[in-house]
């Protein structure tokens, strides 16, 4: 394959023809995101910088040992910026793409879920900021569903992402490394009853566990579907 052919592959990787539950975006939207990949990288880097600024107060009152688990959303946008940038440079890293996929699915869904669950208590947020946080995180889910075009999600890479996001669950809700369970600050006390006899901490924990399991299913199902044509060809030979 010539250098120009390899460049063309990076510019426009083939459509995988995955089922709609794994690739819900129109192909034209996927193509647009890949065509303007460097713009997507830049937007995510700006979002990462904003996110670290947004979490600055939480850094100041969190033990340094827990800092890697503080900036959940900024790390997710950083992962996707690095994953797409690496692909554009011809050095796609499956583990990094898997981290980006998990992060953008998990945090892209968890943040709007939390904003809706405690909507009345987020009155301190300016309406424009509330809307920005809600829709910008849903946009993270959208870009996650483009990543199947640049990676085949090998099982070992999915395992790396699963271990990282399971460690995040453990530190946030179950077995804190230092002090109390650590999680993104919510606008009510942890023990506040919310619904179905669950307290606030239980509600946000249930949401994040669900979204991590969803990301794991989607990544592994994508891997299986991508491998099916190869297995069919091998069986026919």
Buried (B, 14 or more C-beta within 10 A) or exposed (E): EEEEEEEEEBEEBEEBEBEEEBBEBEEEEBBEBBEEBEEBBEBBBEBBEBBBEBBEEBEEEBEEEBEEBBBBBBBBBBBBBBBBBBBBEEEBBBBBBBBBBBBBBBBBBBBBBBBEBBEEBBEEBEEEEBEEBBEBBEBBBBBBBBBBBBBBBBEEBBBBBBEBBBBBBBBBBEEBEEEEBBBBEBBBEBEBEBEEEBBBBBBBBBBBBBBBBBBBEBBBBBBEBBEEEEEEEEEEE
